[in-house]
Amino acid sequence: MERWEYLTKFIKADVKNPGVTDFFKSYRPNWKNPPPYTPETMMPELDNLGDQGWELIHMEPVAKVGGKGDVMVNGSDGYWSNTYFCVLKRRKPAI
């Protein structure tokens, strides 16, 4: 029987994220001024998780993450966010 382990985490889209500058040099070399919160800025972190065997199975933008790790689900109209709730899974080793 296959067994899975799951990982949940918030990932922020931000050009200041580690590895983003180098990533854009190869991914989009002619993109000189990417928008600061474009979703592509999450790709280095997602690729790193994939290299560890994690598969992204769900991603959803969240309006706000509270101080206790709680999530605002119905933000006011016009609320912008660069934070995404992600669920990942990977196969557990056989016992």
C-alpha positions in Angstrom: 0.0 0.0 0.0 1.3 3.4 -0.9 1.8 5.8 2.0 2.2 9.6 1.8 3.5 12.4 3.9 2.2 15.9 3.6 3.7 19.4 4.0 1.7 22.6 4.3 3.4 26.0 4.1 2.9 29.6 3.1 5.1 30.7 0.3 5.5 34.4 -0.5 6.0 35.6 -4.1 8.7 38.3 -3.9 11.6 39.2 -6.2 13.8 39.4 -3.0 13.4 35.7 -2.3 16.7 33.7 -2.3 17.7 32.4 -5.8 15.1 34.5 -7.7 17.7 36.8 -9.5 19.7 33.8 -10.7 16.5 32.0 -11.7 15.3 34.9 -13.8 18.7 35.1 -15.6 18.1 31.6 -17.1 14.3 31.4 -17.1 13.5 34.9 -18.5 16.8 36.5 -19.5 15.1 39.5 -21.3 12.8 40.2 -18.4 14.7 43.2 -16.9 12.2 44.4 -14.3 9.8 41.7 -13.2 6.8 42.8 -11.1 8.0 42.5 -7.5 5.3 39.9 -6.5 4.9 38.0 -9.7 4.1 34.3 -9.0 7.2 33.2 -11.0 9.3 34.3 -8.0 8.1 31.3 -6.1 9.5 28.9 -8.7 13.0 28.5 -7.1 11.5 27.5 -3.8 9.0 25.2 -5.4 11.8 23.6 -7.6 13.9 23.1 -4.4 10.9 21.3 -2.7 10.5 19.2 -5.9 14.1 18.2 -5.7 13.4 16.9 -2.2 10.6 14.7 -3.6 7.7 17.0 -2.8 4.9 17.4 -5.3 2.7 20.5 -5.1 -0.9 19.3 -5.0 -2.7 22.6 -4.0 -1.9 26.3 -4.1 -4.2 29.1 -3.1 -3.7 32.8 -2.5 -4.6 33.9 1.0 -5.7 37.4 1.9 -3.7 37.5 5.1 -1.8 35.2 7.5 -2.5 36.1 11.2 0.0 36.2 14.0 -1.2 32.8 15.2 -0.8 31.2 11.7 -4.5 31.6 11.0 -5.7 32.6 7.5 -8.1 35.3 6.5 -10.3 33.7 3.9 -12.7 36.5 3.0 -10.6 39.6 2.7 -12.2 42.9 2.0 -12.8 43.7 -1.7 -9.6 44.9 -3.4 -7.2 43.2 -1.0 -3.9 42.2 -2.7 -1.7 39.4 -1.5 1.5 37.7 -2.5 1.2 34.9 0.1 0.1 31.5 -1.1 -1.0 28.5 1.0 0.6 25.4 -0.5 0.0 21.7 0.2 2.6 19.2 -1.0 3.0 15.5 -0.7 5.7 12.9 -1.2 5.7 9.1 -1.1 6.8 7.6 2.3 9.4 4.9 2.1 8.1 1.3 2.3 8.1 -0.2 5.8 
